Amino acid sequence: MELVIPVMSLQDARAAVDGGVRLISVKNLHEGSMGANLPYTIRTIRKKIPRRIRLGATVGNFPGYMTCTAAQAALGAAVSGAKDHVTVGLYKVPSYREAAKIVKAVSETIKKFDKRIGVAVCSFADYKEIGSISPKETLDILVDSQADIAVIDVADKNGKHLFDYMSIEELKSFVEGAHSHGLWTLFLGSLGKNDVPALLQTGVDIMGARSTVCREEKWYYEVEKEKVKELVKTIEDVEGKSWIERWKERREKRKRRLRGKTGGPQHMI
């Protein structure tokens, strides 16, 4: 299982890299769980961190009537330096049809620009509370799209946790469904080191963590290097494998899952 750290500044990014992660995602959580950051921030982080670090970005939470805005935002993030992946959130999207339009627009836009960039689509475990499409319905849409990564997060971060809404069995079923169609999976939602064993049971490819690696465990404070190191070590200890062993396994998985219709995220996993 890989670890991605959402960062909101160059300071965050440097702390995450120094802590041992190899995948970061630029966000602005003040604008929501998939909130977009400034193009300048993405570009600056890309220039200032080592090239070996894979960099992606979230581009916002979009309701169904902002299809073209979502596509343009995704392209802006890619042009700014998010060459590993771009992530769009399906927030308060009431219908399957509207969600499919967003996924299609974003995927086609990014793949025409650079097919190596991964397209990630986020649905929410608390979809009923926000009146949006469910993770299962979203997965059905992704199967017939050019997207690469199926993401689940929690929209309401006020003390809520991914496992408050979905069980290990439900998440495992989601992962199996995604993997059977060549998709990668990413779970977020107030996750920390105590969740690593449960996440490994689900088979998820990537774990996202923010608040647990921040000062005072508050997402709006800065990322701390030592907390990142601790989480990285926890994953390695629970898996019982070094990062190079896990990297080799992920390469083999990517070769087996890569679909013919898209180049996929070449370095995402």
Disulfide bonds with the S-S distance in Angstrom:
none
